[in-house]
């Protein structure tokens, strides 16, 4: 299950991680986000996956240029290495971390 994180957690869990981390920027009212949730939960079984609610964490959304959701951003060593916007398949999302 993907863990919902806030701005305070982001630096520690995402930017300081030695592993590749996927961050799912979403909103509770977003239907494509709801459809993506089970896919991200499946991916989280073997990968680090966190969720950021764009309505509650507007600063993070602006900082990372999230204009459309769902938006999955891959990070490694504190830097963005890939991005997927919109509802995508598990395989398409996994391409971000390969």
N, C-alpha and C positions, 0 to 999 in steps of 0.2 A: 504494500500500500504506500502510495506517495505521501510524504509528510508535508503539511502546509507550514511554510516558514514566513517570517517577517523580515523587515529591514535589519533588525538586530542580529538575527540568525544568519543572514545572507553572507556576511563577510567571513564568518567562521566556517560555515558548512559548505559554501560554494567557492569563494575566492581563495581560501587557504587550503583547500583539499588537494591532495596529491593525485587523486583519481579524476577521471572525466566525470563531470556532473551534468545532468540534464535538469533544466529548470522549465517547468510548465507554467507560463503566465496565462491565467484564466480568470473568468468571472462566473459567479453562481448563476447569473441570468443567461449565460451564453450556451445555446443548444449545441453547437459544434464542440464546445469545451466539455460538455456533459458526455458527448459521444466519444471524445478522446480519452476521458478519464479511465475506462477499463483497459485501454491499450497502454496507457502510462503505468497503470498498476501492474500490468503484466511485465512491462519492461523493468519496473523497479525490483522485480524478484532477483535480477542478476546485475543491476546497475544502480548507481546513486541517482535518485530522482526526487526532486522537491517541487512543490507547487507554490506559486505566489499569486495571491488574489489581487488583481490590478486595481480594484475599487478600494481596497484597504491599504495597499502599498503603492500609492501613486508616484512617490519619489523614485522607487526602483523602476517602475514602468517607464518613467521619463528618462531616467539615467541610461537605460538600455534600449531606448528608442522603440518601445513596444507600441505600435500604432494599431495593429489588428490582432485579434485573439481567435482561437488559441495560437500561442506563439511558444515554441519550444526552443530554448537556447542551450547549446552545449558549451561548457566551460572546461578548460584545462589550464592548470597553473594560474588561475585567476583571470584568464583571458577568454574571450569568446572565440570558439573555433568553428561554430556552425549554427545555423538557424533554420527552423522550419515554421512556416506560417500557414495556418488553416488546418483543417482536419486531414490527417495523413495516416497511412497504414503503419503498422508496427515496423515493417521492413524499411519504409522510407525514413522513419525516425531513427532507427538503428544505424542508418548510413551516416548520421551525424557523428557517431562515435567510433567509426571504423576507419 
